[in-house]
Amino acid sequence: MEEFDTLIGNTMAVLNALRKDSQDLSQRLTKIDWLLDGWDTIIGIWEATPVQEKTNAIMEMALLAPILPKEVIG
């Protein structure tokens, strides 16, 4: 994530990385996409659940958490 933040915060770095190796940059951004996919739903469950039911929410959230392929994990 830190690498992604650095790239997004510096447009010239993104353009240089794209020019240098577009496939590598695409793979790095795909990794971020995999990491962030589906978290809106999971966070929504947590925020909508009353404090006394958070244990049940965690179980539901675990079922929805994305399983990352080896290519994404690195």
Secondary structure, DSSP 8 states (H G I E B T S, - for coil): -HHHHHHHT-HHHHHHHHHH-HHHHHHHHHHHHHHHTTHHHHHHHHHHS-GGGHHHHHHHHHHHS----HHHH-
